[in-house]
């Protein structure tokens, strides 16, 4: 009799536990995007969100039995306290399963401690300072790092007749990373840095810096500024002050000729050499499908590297949830993400199992007019490149 009661109680307990598991699996998968949706970097947020939505349009809004719900909070750009507050609201009030977005490094740095404390997966979809993934064990990045997109440019310059370079970078984490990596790789390959300057992140006046470059005897100026209007402004000043006619080449990571601003740059951008992991003109069937679907959803906007990071961020989330059978808890998510590989519109990519950063191809491109449209045309590639910034740091330990 006692055994029968015990068995009945055990069966009831198992039933309740099973119901709990089923209920959990049926819960919406809530992703809290923290993005600059207003202000000078609003195109970052729009592009990332556009790419994420293209992925969902292609693959549906359900994964592992859970309906995917995107919620967005605007952090306005370089406003770490706003980003932090948005993350706190998402985690405490909205009970999101995953944090995503982070258009700029200060935002990612501000939110990392919250991801750690709450053990919430945090998917970085643009911010590119090398050390970001070191700020929390729950961060995975599907965008890039500045050392990763910069080192190939330095190698190409040294091998193609450029002996002396003047570097101009924005004065924040990614700019510092770009400056450090370009200097290291270029000098290791026999080049010389003849001058360096860091410009204000907000509203820089490039005129005095351009004058210094012109008087420096440099063969080229290496530029990193955030993707957007600053690149347009620099290129205009570069042409007006005659740096091009003086034989000073303009080289840069691909942020400079981002598709979002390429049309605004106009024909003056033709011939600019950049290094980057994605171009709208990338030659693959998957990218042609991606760009077709992107334009269908966003007829008046061009897909760029940020949109592809948003697309791949959603691919990562879907693939992880399929692997974990719907479990989005931080430790399970990160364990499943490590070492994951897939074919992206940018080419083959892998999540580095050691750093949780992305391993990917980086292409050397030249701006050309293709069928009447300005495009970044790839002509060389460094395949499956890990973040050189982390590799250098590890070697130094």
RODO-2510 file (C-alpha; in nm, 4 decimals, decimal comma):
residues 397
     n   res          X          Y          Z
     1     x     0,0000     0,0000     0,0000
     2     x     0,2793     0,2398     0,0989
     3     x     0,4682     0,1489    -0,2174
     4     x     0,1589     0,2217    -0,4281
     5     x     0,1207     0,5680    -0,2691
     6     x     0,4878     0,6354    -0,3219
     7     x     0,4645     0,5389    -0,6894
     8     x     0,1576     0,7600    -0,7354
     9     x     0,3304     1,0587    -0,5741
    10     x     0,6384     0,9969    -0,7875
    11     x     0,4295     0,9854    -1,1054
    12     x     0,2547     1,3116    -1,0110
    13     x     0,5923     1,4801    -0,9452
    14     x     0,7289     1,3582    -1,2773
    15     x     0,4158     1,4830    -1,4529
    16     x     0,4528     1,8306    -1,3007
    17     x     0,8223     1,8401    -1,3956
    18     x     0,7348     1,7361    -1,7503
    19     x     0,4672     2,0037    -1,7716
    20     x     0,7226     2,2588    -1,6585
    21     x     0,9637     2,1481    -1,9280
    22     x     0,6961     2,1661    -2,1953
    23     x     0,5846     2,5080    -2,0735
    24     x     0,9426     2,6361    -2,0809
    25     x     0,9956     2,5051    -2,4319
    26     x     0,6784     2,6809    -2,5446
    27     x     0,7782     3,0196    -2,4019
    28     x     0,8651     3,2970    -2,6453
    29     x     1,2361     3,3440    -2,7092
    30     x     1,2815     3,7131    -2,6305
    31     x     1,5818     3,8923    -2,7805
    32     x     1,6538     4,2410    -2,6510
    33     x     1,8322     4,4534    -2,9103
    34     x     2,0242     4,7549    -2,7770
    35     x     2,1008     4,9713    -3,0792
    36     x     2,1529     5,3328    -3,1876
    37     x     1,8196     5,3955    -3,3592
    38     x     1,8474     5,7760    -3,3411
    39     x     2,1332     6,0245    -3,3513
    40     x     2,4431     6,0296    -3,5748
    41     x     2,4864     5,6499    -3,5710
    42     x     2,1219     5,5585    -3,6331
    43     x     2,2072     5,3835    -3,9608
    44     x     2,4054     5,1279    -3,7571
    45     x     2,0966     5,0201    -3,5675
    46     x     1,8777     5,0216    -3,8766
    47     x     2,1213     4,8051    -4,0747
    48     x     2,1719     4,5507    -3,7965
    49     x     1,7986     4,5197    -3,7412
    50     x     1,7318     4,4956    -4,1145
    51     x     1,9750     4,2055    -4,1473
    52     x     1,8241     4,0235    -3,8500
    53     x     1,4777     4,0587    -3,9988
    54     x     1,5925     3,9261    -4,3371
    55     x     1,7125     3,6100    -4,1634
    56     x     1,3794     3,5693    -3,9863
    57     x     1,1903     3,6287    -4,3097
    58     x     1,3917     3,3498    -4,4735
    59     x     1,3781     3,1014    -4,1841
    60     x     1,0576     3,1761    -3,9967
    61     x     0,9882     3,3174    -3,6518
    62     x     1,0066     2,9911    -3,4572
    63     x     1,3078     2,7882    -3,3473
    64     x     1,3132     2,4733    -3,1332
    65     x     0,9434     2,5203    -3,0638
    66     x     0,9855     2,8756    -2,9350
    67     x     0,8454     3,1825    -3,1083
    68     x     1,1193     3,4442    -3,1619
    69     x     1,0277     3,7935    -3,0431
    70     x     1,2554     4,0925    -3,1071
    71     x     1,2377     4,3917    -2,8739
    72     x     1,4425     4,7068    -2,9368
    73     x     1,5725     4,9832    -2,7103
    74     x     1,7444     5,2909    -2,8540
    75     x     2,0766     5,3789    -2,6873
    76     x     2,1273     5,6820    -2,9213
    77     x     2,4926     5,5981    -3,0017
    78     x     2,7872     5,6794    -2,7772
    79     x     2,5931     5,6835    -2,4509
    80     x     2,7136     5,3992    -2,2257
    81     x     2,4826     5,4889    -1,9372
    82     x     2,1821     5,4693    -2,1699
    83     x     2,3010     5,1291    -2,2980
    84     x     2,3495     5,0050    -1,9414
    85     x     2,0047     5,1200    -1,8341
    86     x     1,8465     4,9562    -2,1392
    87     x     2,0177     4,6255    -2,0554
    88     x     1,9048     4,6414    -1,6935
    89     x     1,5453     4,6986    -1,8034
    90     x     1,5638     4,4144    -2,0532
    91     x     1,7018     4,1670    -1,7994
    92     x     1,5057     4,2668    -1,4879
    93     x     1,1716     4,3894    -1,6229
    94     x     1,1320     4,2369    -1,9665
    95     x     1,2977     3,9021    -1,8823
    96     x     1,4705     3,8718    -2,2194
    97     x     1,6597     3,5509    -2,2943
    98     x     1,9325     3,7126    -2,5062
    99     x     2,0896     4,0584    -2,5337
   100     x     2,2024     4,1636    -2,8826
   101     x     2,3153     4,4618    -3,0884
   102     x     2,5802     4,7065    -2,9603
   103     x     2,6615     4,9440    -3,2432
   104     x     2,9661     5,0952    -3,0728
   105     x     3,2286     4,9797    -2,8241
   106     x     3,1232     5,2018    -2,5280
   107     x     2,7808     5,0373    -2,5397
   108     x     2,9253     4,6851    -2,5336
   109     x     3,1643     4,7691    -2,2506
   110     x     2,8800     4,9144    -2,0418
   111     x     2,6535     4,6115    -2,0830
   112     x     2,9131     4,3340    -2,0383
   113     x     2,8952     4,3316    -1,6541
   114     x     2,5169     4,2945    -1,6689
   115     x     2,5501     3,9948    -1,9011
   116     x     2,7971     3,8415    -1,6557
   117     x     2,5841     3,9048    -1,3463
   118     x     2,2649     3,7714    -1,5038
   119     x     2,4356     3,4976    -1,7092
   120     x     2,2572     3,6252    -2,0201
   121     x     2,4002     3,5518    -2,3670
   122     x     2,5202     3,8774    -2,5276
   123     x     2,5612     3,8791    -2,9063
   124     x     2,7787     4,1660    -3,0351
   125     x     2,6716     4,2669    -3,3852
   126     x     2,9091     4,5528    -3,4601
   127     x     3,1280     4,6953    -3,1802
   128     x     3,4808     4,6057    -3,2883
   129     x     3,7361     4,6671    -3,0127
   130     x     3,9363     4,3470    -2,9798
   131     x     3,8993     4,3114    -2,6029
   132     x     3,5173     4,3159    -2,5927
   133     x     3,4748     3,9377    -2,5648
   134     x     3,7130     3,9413    -2,2675
   135     x     3,4700     4,1603    -2,0701
   136     x     3,2225     3,8752    -2,0125
   137     x     3,2256     3,4966    -2,0635
   138     x     2,8737     3,5295    -2,2067
   139     x     2,9717     3,7464    -2,5069
   140     x     2,9834     3,6027    -2,8589
   141     x     3,0623     3,8288    -3,1560
   142     x     2,9478     3,7864    -3,5186
   143     x     3,0834     4,1124    -3,6607
   144     x     3,4606     4,1693    -3,6639
   145     x     3,7491     4,3246    -3,4762
   146     x     3,9465     4,6236    -3,6026
   147     x     4,2807     4,4371    -3,5882
   148     x     4,1203     4,1665    -3,8014
   149     x     4,0163     4,4051    -4,0800
   150     x     4,3298     4,6212    -4,0469
   151     x     4,6191     4,3728    -4,0627
   152     x     4,5463     4,2663    -4,4253
   153     x     4,5444     4,6324    -4,5343
   154     x     4,8890     4,6862    -4,3776
   155     x     5,0242     4,3745    -4,5480
   156     x     4,8858     4,4791    -4,8850
   157     x     5,0282     4,8328    -4,8538
   158     x     5,3782     4,7090    -4,7673
   159     x     5,3772     4,4704    -5,0633
   160     x     5,2524     4,7299    -5,3130
   161     x     5,5063     5,0104    -5,3062
   162     x     5,3848     5,2043    -5,0035
   163     x     5,6860     5,2770    -4,7818
   164     x     5,5700     5,5631    -4,5582
   165     x     5,2263     5,6046    -4,3999
   166     x     5,0591     5,8674    -4,1849
   167     x     4,7815     5,7213    -3,9658
   168     x     4,4600     5,9103    -3,8800
   169     x     4,2180     5,7303    -3,6461
   170     x     3,9171     5,8176    -3,4320
   171     x     4,0055     5,8543    -3,0645
   172     x     3,8195     5,5562    -2,9118
   173     x     3,8755     5,1828    -2,8696
   174     x     3,8378     5,0654    -3,2316
   175     x     4,0543     5,3550    -3,3550
   176     x     4,3267     5,2669    -3,1054
   177     x     4,3078     4,9018    -3,2131
   178     x     4,3302     4,9971    -3,5809
   179     x     4,6267     5,2292    -3,5213
   180     x     4,8139     4,9712    -3,3123
   181     x     4,7577     4,6823    -3,5533
   182     x     4,8356     4,8806    -3,8685
   183     x     5,1569     5,0147    -3,7155
   184     x     5,2658     4,6690    -3,5968
   185     x     5,1959     4,4846    -3,9220
   186     x     5,3192     4,7612    -4,1536
   187     x     5,6513     4,8110    -3,9728
   188     x     5,7075     4,4348    -3,9449
   189     x     5,6785     4,4267    -4,3244
   190     x     5,9393     4,7032    -4,3701
   191     x     5,7168     5,0128    -4,3717
   192     x     5,7603     5,3367    -4,1779
   193     x     5,5012     5,5384    -3,9850
   194     x     5,5826     5,9066    -4,0417
   195     x     5,3052     6,0497    -3,8257
   196     x     5,0030     5,9595    -3,6182
   197     x     4,6988     6,1548    -3,5050
   198     x     4,3786     6,0699    -3,3191
   199     x     4,0688     6,2712    -3,4060
   200     x     3,7670     6,3465    -3,1818
   201     x     3,4955     6,0825    -3,2071
   202     x     3,2232     6,3465    -3,2404
   203     x     3,2225     6,6133    -3,5139
   204     x     3,5937     6,6200    -3,6019
   205     x     3,7404     6,8967    -3,8195
   206     x     3,9811     6,7133    -4,0494
   207     x     4,1403     7,0257    -4,2042
   208     x     4,4434     7,0571    -3,9725
   209     x     4,5088     6,6839    -3,9854
   210     x     4,4996     6,6781    -4,3651
   211     x     4,7529     6,9615    -4,3751
   212     x     4,9890     6,7597    -4,1556
   213     x     4,9527     6,4551    -4,3774
   214     x     5,0288     6,6531    -4,6926
   215     x     5,3468     6,7984    -4,5414
   216     x     5,4687     6,4671    -4,3976
   217     x     5,6209     6,3052    -4,7057
   218     x     5,3885     6,0041    -4,6675
   219     x     5,3094     5,7736    -4,9597
   220     x     4,9658     5,7043    -4,8093
   221     x     4,7295     5,8012    -4,5302
   222     x     4,5722     5,5189    -4,3332
   223     x     4,2298     5,6227    -4,2063
   224     x     3,9881     5,4741    -3,9561
   225     x     3,6745     5,6658    -3,8604
   226     x     3,3318     5,5203    -3,7742
   227     x     3,1339     5,4212    -4,0813
   228     x     2,9186     5,7079    -4,2026
   229     x     2,9419     6,0802    -4,2622
   230     x     3,2951     6,1244    -4,1245
   231     x     3,4372     5,9186    -4,4083
   232     x     3,2516     6,1308    -4,6632
   233     x     3,3886     6,4461    -4,4993
   234     x     3,7460     6,3149    -4,4918
   235     x     3,7389     6,2090    -4,8572
   236     x     3,6055     6,5508    -4,9583
   237     x     3,8886     6,7253    -4,7721
   238     x     4,1432     6,4776    -4,9081
   239     x     4,0450     6,5729    -5,2628
   240     x     4,0053     6,9470    -5,1999
   241     x     4,3507     6,9770    -5,0438
   242     x     4,5074     6,7881    -5,3320
   243     x     4,6446     6,4917    -5,1400
   244     x     4,5463     6,2626    -5,4266
   245     x     4,7240     6,4733    -5,6897
   246     x     5,0247     6,4897    -5,4564
   247     x     5,0463     6,1100    -5,4875
   248     x     4,9299     6,0315    -5,1337
   249     x     4,7097     5,7215    -5,1510
   250     x     4,4105     5,6726    -4,9230
   251     x     4,3889     5,3284    -4,7608
   252     x     4,1538     5,2132    -4,4858
   253     x     3,9452     4,9370    -4,3335
   254     x     3,6168     4,8981    -4,5178
   255     x     3,4203     5,1208    -4,2787
   256     x     3,5340     5,4109    -4,4989
   257     x     3,3551     5,2959    -4,8142
   258     x     3,0615     5,1302    -4,6390
   259     x     2,7717     5,0807    -4,8807
   260     x     2,5573     5,3037    -4,6618
   261     x     2,7651     5,6072    -4,7653
   262     x     2,9271     5,4969    -5,0911
   263     x     2,6696     5,6681    -5,3114
   264     x     2,7124     5,9921    -5,1139
   265     x     3,0885     5,9743    -5,1723
   266     x     3,0305     5,9725    -5,5457
   267     x     3,2893     5,9085    -5,8150
   268     x     3,5605     6,0658    -5,5982
   269     x     3,5702     5,7336    -5,4119
   270     x     3,6708     5,5383    -5,7221
   271     x     4,0100     5,3774    -5,6702
   272     x     4,0056     5,3831    -5,2882
   273     x     4,1548     5,0588    -5,1513
   274     x     4,0063     4,9039    -4,8369
   275     x     4,0078     4,5748    -4,6469
   276     x     3,6873     4,4249    -4,5096
   277     x     3,5016     4,0992    -4,4481
   278     x     3,1919     4,1838    -4,6547
   279     x     3,0883     4,3746    -4,9636
   280     x     2,7497     4,3933    -5,1308
   281     x     2,9265     4,2822    -5,4489
   282     x     3,0696     3,9646    -5,2874
   283     x     3,0462     3,6909    -5,5501
   284     x     2,8458     3,4001    -5,4074
   285     x     2,5002     3,2526    -5,4592
   286     x     2,4171     3,2968    -5,0918
   287     x     2,5058     3,6649    -5,1026
   288     x     2,3033     3,7186    -5,4180
   289     x     2,0045     3,5641    -5,2380
   290     x     2,0733     3,7780    -4,9308
   291     x     2,0996     4,1062    -5,1225
   292     x     1,7882     4,0221    -5,3255
   293     x     1,5853     3,9597    -5,0096
   294     x     1,7352     4,2631    -4,8379
   295     x     1,6306     4,4971    -5,1219
   296     x     1,2874     4,3374    -5,1302
   297     x     1,2385     4,4339    -4,7647
   298     x     1,4320     4,7645    -4,7791
   299     x     1,4084     4,9060    -5,1327
   300     x     1,5820     5,2357    -5,0502
   301     x     1,8761     5,1057    -4,8483
   302     x     2,1880     4,9123    -4,9467
   303     x     2,2994     4,6047    -4,7466
   304     x     2,6320     4,6510    -4,5696
   305     x     2,8635     4,4713    -4,3266
   306     x     2,6485     4,5664    -4,0265
   307     x     2,3385     4,4160    -4,1831
   308     x     2,5253     4,0905    -4,2439
   309     x     2,6392     4,0836    -3,8799
   310     x     2,2726     4,1122    -3,7800
   311     x     2,1834     3,8336    -4,0228
   312     x     2,4582     3,6071    -3,8896
   313     x     2,3727     3,6946    -3,5314
   314     x     2,0261     3,5511    -3,5879
   315     x     2,1764     3,2504    -3,7667
   316     x     2,3915     3,1883    -3,4586
   317     x     2,0932     3,2176    -3,2233
   318     x     1,8789     2,9802    -3,4314
   319     x     2,1593     2,7249    -3,4689
   320     x     2,2413     2,7301    -3,0982
   321     x     1,8763     2,6906    -2,9968
   322     x     1,8370     2,3964    -3,2340
   323     x     2,1459     2,2382    -3,0772
   324     x     2,0307     2,2998    -2,7170
   325     x     1,6708     2,2035    -2,7920
   326     x     1,5466     2,5480    -2,6937
   327     x     1,7709     2,6149    -2,3945
   328     x     1,8926     2,9785    -2,4123
   329     x     2,0548     2,9894    -2,0681
   330     x     2,3955     3,1560    -2,0730
   331     x     2,6230     2,8595    -2,0073
   332     x     2,4376     2,6275    -2,2445
   333     x     2,4242     2,8938    -2,5154
   334     x     2,7954     2,9773    -2,5053
   335     x     2,9005     2,6106    -2,4893
   336     x     2,6946     2,5374    -2,8014
   337     x     2,8194     2,8469    -2,9858
   338     x     3,1905     2,7719    -2,9436
   339     x     3,3361     2,6277    -3,2626
   340     x     3,0132     2,6645    -3,4606
   341     x     3,0723     2,7128    -3,8358
   342     x     2,8479     2,8063    -4,1274
   343     x     2,8409     2,9660    -4,4695
   344     x     2,7497     3,3351    -4,4522
   345     x     2,6753     3,5860    -4,7284
   346     x     3,0310     3,7090    -4,6527
   347     x     3,1864     3,3598    -4,6909
   348     x     3,2744     3,0822    -4,4441
   349     x     3,2798     3,1839    -4,0755
   350     x     3,3509     3,0125    -3,7426
   351     x     3,3059     3,1137    -3,3795
   352     x     3,6521     3,0778    -3,2271
   353     x     3,6097     2,8215    -2,9463
   354     x     3,8826     2,9914    -2,7409
   355     x     3,7854     3,3598    -2,7712
   356     x     3,4169     3,3485    -2,8797
   357     x     3,5153     3,5877    -3,1580
   358     x     3,4671     3,5351    -3,5283
   359     x     3,7105     3,3701    -3,7707
   360     x     3,6475     3,4859    -4,1282
   361     x     3,7875     3,5887    -4,4655
   362     x     3,9071     3,9463    -4,5047
   363     x     3,9084     4,0825    -4,8596
   364     x     4,1134     4,3575    -5,0252
   365     x     3,8755     4,5678    -5,2362
   366     x     3,8825     4,8629    -5,4741
   367     x     3,5937     5,1005    -5,5334
   368     x     3,4789     5,0676    -5,8942
   369     x     3,1689     5,1552    -6,0889
   370     x     2,9888     4,8346    -6,1859
   371     x     2,6866     4,8656    -6,4150
   372     x     2,6603     5,2319    -6,3177
   373     x     2,6770     5,1607    -5,9410
   374     x     2,9682     5,2198    -5,7060
   375     x     3,0812     4,8913    -5,5524
   376     x     3,3630     4,7550    -5,3362
   377     x     3,5113     4,5006    -5,5753
   378     x     3,7161     4,2264    -5,4079
   379     x     4,0462     4,1353    -5,5726
   380     x     4,2435     3,9562    -5,2985
   381     x     4,1693     3,7663    -4,9767
   382     x     4,3257     3,6586    -4,6486
   383     x     4,1388     3,3405    -4,5640
   384     x     4,0041     3,2358    -4,2242
   385     x     4,1738     3,5071    -4,0226
   386     x     4,1546     3,5018    -3,6439
   387     x     4,1621     3,8295    -3,4516
   388     x     4,5316     3,9325    -3,4606
   389     x     4,4749     4,1569    -3,1590
   390     x     4,3997     3,8603    -2,9343
   391     x     4,6739     3,6505    -3,0939
   392     x     4,9305     3,9214    -3,0113
   393     x     4,8010     3,9543    -2,6565
   394     x     4,8197     3,5788    -2,6026
   395     x     5,1752     3,5647    -2,7384
   396     x     5,2812     3,8428    -2,5028
   397     x     5,1627     3,6532    -2,1934
***
